[in-house]
Amino acid sequence: MQTKLYFDTNHIKKETKDSLFACVQKESESIGYYNLPNQDTSEILAYADGFDENIEHIVVLGIGGSSLGAKAIDEFLKPVKKPKRQLHFFESTDPINIAANLSAIDMDKAHFLIISKSGGTVETISIFKYIFAPRPQSENYTFITDVDSNLDKFAKDLGSKVFYLPENVGGRFSVLSVVGLLPLALAGVDITSLLKGARDVKESFFENGHLHTSLLEKAVFYAKHHTTYNINCLFAYSDTLKYFSEWYVQLWGESLGKKQRHSTFHVGMTPIGLIGPKDQHSFLQLIMEGTRDKSVTFIKIKDFEYEMFIPPITLPHLEALDNVNGVAFHELIDLQCTSVMESLQNKGDIPLDEIVIDQVNEESIGGLMYYYELLTSLVGELIDVNTYDQPGVEEGKIILKKKLTK
């Protein structure tokens, strides 16, 4: 992974960066996601290796952090690597969505992963009840939950396999835990390489590699200007990153949109996920000429692998576009990205930075996700919020439970 900042960082003092790094080092001793790249995956790999070969569909019943990360990785890899089994994600209580998803699954060749930290997730358990009622056999299900949770007790009574969430790993930071690794391993994803990509980023940051300074400076800039540039746009130039953008929106929004720990102020930066070049023809206008309240990160892929060229033909009345003749599509999309970046740089008042990942593979996406988890933690520390809770989400759940009880 290569990164480059296009905004001024000369004003950022070394003492500020050192202090922030020390805080995150201390936090890594208690917050579990930091150490996930170094975990032992032998139980997950053994389970996947011995899994029933007749199963063709892995159905994930989970919502938010229990599904978005695995879905992002699956959708990122799927265009270049045919999955061993199809992954399906039930994330909504929309009956049209449930019916459509079920119609795409051969239920006799399906296995269900039920993911809920406590077993109290209304959406997950509601859909599970609908699926479980006509097929209550224990071998159809694997559960991922906390030790001794109500869902754990149910699974043990049923006689199904249970995996446990690691300590102090919140849902939106759980993609590199069993929550993401188990369904991905069953789909044939190389989870060892996935964790290696994350580990490379971790080592680069914590051992003073090339990402150390750029991550700290980016976080300090974001935090210092979070009231001015309070919208953070991620502009990814590959359709494979569409669901990664959704994952980022949850991670960024739910982690940083809070009341400060030591004041009564409400803070946060609104995340926007964009895909280029499609969104050049819509949202870019707002960035270019709208209110100066947005920072933009461009994500590019260095090697698309596919060599596809635009045929050198002339079309009647369309001769003006002969300038694309013979150009490779991977060159074209890179030129589109760099041209947009240059146009925004020319404005002089829009903070930009760039992330370049090597290829569409497990290492790249593992590293990219860990990079964003680190960035989220750094910014959260600086804007004085509890990055790992979500009281605003919990309040709505409490009201829903009261309504359901009535």
N, C-alpha and C positions, 0 to 999 in steps of 0.2 A: 504494500500500500504506500502510495506517495501522496503527500499533502502540500498545499501551498496557500498562504494567506495573502490576500491582496488588499489588506487594510493596514494602517500604521500601527505598529506595536512598539515603537521606540520609547513611548511614554511609560510602558509597563516596567516597573521596577523589579529587579532580581529578588528583593526581599519579599515582594508580593507573591511571586511564583514559588519561592522556597516555602513560604508559609502555607500556601494552598497545598503544595505537594505533601508537606508534613501532615496536614489534616487528613488528606485522603489515605496516606499510609496508615495512619492510626485507625481510620474508619474501616480499612480493609481487614482489620483483625476481628471485626464483629459482623460486618455485612457479608453475607455468604456468596453473592454472585462473583465477587472479585476472584475467588479461588476456583471457580468452576472449570477454567481451562486446564487445571491440573488434576482433575478428579479421576478416580478409578472407574472405568466404564465396563469392567469385565462382566458384571451381572447383566447389563443391558445387552452387550454383544452376545453373550451366551444364550440369552432368551431369544434374541433375534435369529441366531444361527439354528436353534432347535425348533423354530416356529413351524406350524402346520403349512406345508407347501400348497395345500388346496385353498388356502385363504388368498383371495385376490383383492379384497377391499379392507382397508383399515379406516374405521370410522371414529373420528375424534369428537367426543362430546365435551366441550369446554368453551369458555367465552373469555374475551379479552386476552390477558397474558397467558391463559391456558391453551390458546390456539393460534394467536396472531403470529408468533415467532416461527413455529413449525410451518405454518402456511406460507409465510414469507420465504423461507428457505426452500420448501418444496416447489413453489411457483418460480423461484429464481433458477433452480436447477433443471426443472422439467423440460424446457425447450432443447437442452443439450444432452440430457441424460435420462433415458427412459426408466421410469421407476419400476422396481420389482413388484410392488403392489400399489394400487391407487389409494391415495389419501383423500378422505372426505371430511369436511369440517362443518359440524352443526353448531352455529353460533347465534341463532335467532329463534324466537318463539313465533315468528311469522309463519302461519300454517301453509301458505303458498310455498315458502322456501323449504319447509320441512318436507312437504309432499314431493317437490321437485327433486330434492336431494335423495329421498328414499327411492324414487323411481329410477335413479341412475345406479342403484346398488343391487347386486344379486345377494339377497340376504342369507342364502345358504352358503355363500363363500365370503362372508363378512365377519370381522372381529371388531369389537367395540372397546375403545379406551375411554373411560370415564374419569375426567380430571377435575377435581375440586379440592381445594385445600382443607375445607372444613366439612364438606358435604352439604353446605347450606346455600349453594348457588341455585337460585330459583330456576333460571333458564336451563342449566345443565340437568338438574334432577327432573324437571318437568319433561324434557325430551327423553331422558333415560327411562322414565316411567312408561312413556308411550311405546318405546321399543322393547322394554323388558316384559311388559304384560303378556304378549303372545309368545315370547321366547325366553323363559326364565332359567335356561340351562347355564350353569356356572362357567362352562368352557367358552362361552360366547364373549366373556368380558374380562378385561384387565383394568384395575383401578390404580389411580395415582392420587395420593392424598397425604395428609399428615398422620403421623403415628397416633393411634387411639382416637382419631376423629370419629364422628358418627358414620361417615362413609367407610372408614376402615373397619368398624365393627360390622357394618352391613356386609362388606365384601368377605370378611372372615366367616360370617354365618353362611354366606352363599357358597363359600369354598373356592373363590376365584383368586387369581394371582394379584398381589398388591405390591406396588412400588411406592416408596416414600419420598416426599419432597425433602431436600436438604434444609437444614436450619437457616433461618434468616435470609431466605431468598424469596423476595416478593414476586407476584405473578408476572409483572411486566419485565422483570429482570431474570425470568426463569427459562428463557429459550435454550440456554446451554446446559440446563439441568435435565433430569429424566423427563420433564414435561415436554421438551422438544426432542431430546435425543431418542427416546423410545419410539415414537411414531416414525421419526425419520429413519432410524435403523431398520425398522420393519419394512419401510418403503425402499430400502436398498441404498440409502445415503451413507457415504463414508464419514461416520461421525468422528473417527480418529483425526481425519484431515480437517474437519470442521473445528475441532478443538485446537488443533495445531495453529490454524489461522488466528484464533482468539489468543492463544498463548504467545504467538509472535508479537501481537499488538501489546499484550500485557507486559512482556519483557522489554519491548522497545520503550514503553512509557516508564515503567518502574526501575529500569536499569539504565536510564539516561541515554536511550537510543534516539533515533531521528524523530520519533513521535512525541518525545518528552516535552520539548520546548513548544512545539506547535500546538499541542493540546492545551497546555497551560495558558499560552498566550491567547488562544481562541476563547477559552473559557473566561479569562479575565476581561477580554474585550466585550464579550456578550453580556457579562454581569454588570460591568461598568456602564454600559449603554442600554441596559434592558428596558428602561422607561422610554428611551428614544426609538430604538429599533426593537419594538416589542412583538414583531412578527418574524418568525424564522422560516424561510422557505428552503426546502430541499428539492433541488432540480436535478433529477436523475435521468441521464441520457441512455436509457435502455428500458424496454417494456418489461424485462425480466425483474426489474426492481419495483414494480407497481405495488406489490403487497409488502415489500420492505418499507415503502413509504407509509403504508397504513400502520405497520408496527411502530415506526418512528413517531407517528402522530400520537399514539397512545403513550409511548415511553416518555416523550417530551412533555405532553400536555398534563398527564396524570401525575408526573413527578414534580413538575416545576410550578404548576398553577396552584398556589397555596397562600395562606396567611403566614407572614413571617413569624419565626419562632420568638423573636425578641421585640416585636412591635405589633401594632394592630393593622399594618398595611397589607393589602392584598397585592401579590406580584405574580409574575409569570410571563412567558413568551408564547404566543400562539403559533403552533406548528402548521405548516402547509406543505403537503406532499404533491410534487409536480413531476410529470414525465415529459421529457423532450424527445423529438421535436414537437409533439402534439400540442403541448401547452404554450409553445411559442405563439400559437395562433389564438390564444385566449388570455391567460393570466399574465403573460409577459407584459402586456400593455399596462396593467396596473402597477407592476414593478417599475417599468420604465418611466412612466409619467404620473403615477399616482403619488399619494402621500409618502414622504420619506420616513417610513416606519418599519422597513423590511431589510433584513440581512438575507443573503442568498448563498447556499452551498451547492456547487455543481459536482455531481458524481459522474465520472466517465469510466468506461471500460477500455483498457489498453489493447487487449487482443480478443476480438469477437470470434476468432477461429474460422468463421465462414468467409470464403472468398467469392463474393458475388459482385459482378460488375454491371453497370448500366450499359446496354448495347449501344454501339456507336452508329446510331441511325438518325436520320433527319425526318421529322414528321411535318407534313404540310401545315403551314400556318403557325407552327410551334418552333420555328427555327431559333428563336431567342434562347431556348433552353438546350441548344446543342452544347453549351458549355459544361453540361454534366456528362457528356458522352465519354465512355471509357472509365469513368470514376467508380471506384469500389464503394459499395454501400457503407462499409465501416469507415472509409475516409470521409464520406459525405456527412455521416452523423457526427463525426468528430469536428468537421469544419463548421457544421451548424452550431454545435456547442461553443466552440471557441469564438465564433462570430458574435453570438449572443453575449458571451462574457465580455468581449472587447467593447461591444456597444454599451454595456452597463458600466464598465470601467471608465468610459469616456464621460459619463455623467459626473463622476468624481465624488458622489455623496451616497453611494450604495455599497455597504460592506460586502465583499465577496470572498469566498475561498473555494478551493478545489480539492477534491479527493479522486485519486485515480487508483482503481483496483485492477489487478492483472488480468483475470479471466473470469468467466462464469464457471466457478467451481466451488467446492466446499471451503477451501482455505480462504478464498476471497470474502465470502459472505460471513463466515465465522469471525474473521478479523473486523469486518465492517460493523457487525452488530456489537462486538465488544468495544470498539472505538466509540460508538454512540452511547453505550452504557457508561463508559468512563467520562465522556463529555457531559452527560446528564448529571452525574455525581459531582463533578467539578463545579458546574454552574449552580447546582443546588446549594452547595456549601457556600458559595460566594453571595448568593442572594438571600441567604439565611432562611431556608425552608427545610422541613423534613422531607427529603427526597423520596422516602420509602413508604409513607402512609398515603391514604386517600380518603380523608374524612368527608369530602364533598360527595364522593360516590356512595359512601356508607349511609349517608342521610336519606338518600332516595330509596335505598334498600329497606331501611327501617319503616318508612312510610308505606312501601309496597306490602310488607309483611302485615302491617296493621290493616290495610285494606283487604287483603286476602283472608285474614282472620274474621273480619266482619262478614 
